[in-house]
Amino acid sequence: MTEKEIIRVATEYKKNKRQIEALEKANERIKALLVDELKERGGDSPLVAGQYKISQSAVKQQKINAERLRQELPSVWAGFVVVSTYKRLNIN
C-alpha cells in the first residue's frame, strides 16, 4: 500500500471504531429504557411487543479469586497460571 492508502485505511478504521463506540452507548441507553419499562410493569413477566418478547433474567457466574489464591496458595496459583500474548493494533 502507498502511504496515502495507509492513511485512508487508518482513518476509516478510527472512524469505524468511533461509530462502534457510539452505537454501543446508544444500545446501553436503549437497554436502560427497556429495563425501566420492565420494572414499571412488574418485572416478572416478559414484555411482548409485536414480534419481540423482552425479559430480563439473573445470571450467576462463579469465578476464582485469582488474587486471593495467589496470596494464600502461591505454589498452587503458579501451577495454574497461563500466560497469553496477543497483538494489539494502535493507531494514534
HUCORDA-V729152 format. One record per pair of residues at least 4 apart in sequence whose C-alpha atoms are under 8 Angstrom apart, sorted by the first residue. I is the first residue (numbers start at 1). J is the second residue. D is the distance in whole Angstrom. If there is no record, write none. Layout:
i: (I & I)
j: (J & J)
d: (D & D)
This chain:
i: (1 & 1 & 2 & 3 & 4 & 5 & 6 & 7 & 8 & 9 & 10 & 10 & 11 & 12 & 13 & 14 & 14 & 15 & 16 & 17 & 18 & 19 & 20 & 21 & 22 & 23 & 24 & 25 & 26 & 27 & 28 & 29 & 30 & 31 & 32 & 33 & 34 & 35 & 35 & 36 & 37 & 38 & 38 & 38 & 38 & 38 & 39 & 43 & 43 & 45 & 46 & 46 & 46 & 46 & 47 & 47 & 47 & 47 & 48 & 48 & 48 & 49 & 64 & 65 & 66 & 66 & 67 & 68 & 69 & 69 & 69 & 69 & 70 & 70 & 70 & 70 & 70 & 73 & 74 & 75 & 76 & 77)
j: (5 & 6 & 6 & 7 & 8 & 9 & 10 & 11 & 12 & 13 & 14 & 91 & 15 & 16 & 17 & 18 & 91 & 19 & 20 & 21 & 22 & 23 & 24 & 25 & 26 & 27 & 28 & 29 & 30 & 31 & 32 & 33 & 34 & 35 & 36 & 37 & 38 & 39 & 56 & 40 & 41 & 42 & 43 & 46 & 47 & 55 & 43 & 55 & 56 & 55 & 53 & 54 & 55 & 56 & 52 & 53 & 54 & 55 & 52 & 53 & 54 & 53 & 69 & 69 & 70 & 77 & 71 & 72 & 73 & 74 & 76 & 77 & 74 & 75 & 76 & 77 & 78 & 77 & 78 & 79 & 80 & 81)
d: (6 & 6 & 6 & 6 & 6 & 6 & 6 & 6 & 6 & 6 & 6 & 7 & 6 & 6 & 6 & 6 & 8 & 6 & 6 & 6 & 6 & 6 & 6 & 6 & 6 & 6 & 6 & 6 & 6 & 6 & 6 & 6 & 6 & 6 & 6 & 6 & 6 & 6 & 8 & 6 & 6 & 6 & 5 & 8 & 7 & 7 & 5 & 8 & 8 & 7 & 6 & 5 & 5 & 8 & 8 & 6 & 5 & 6 & 6 & 5 & 6 & 7 & 8 & 6 & 6 & 8 & 6 & 6 & 5 & 7 & 8 & 6 & 5 & 8 & 8 & 5 & 8 & 6 & 6 & 6 & 7 & 6)
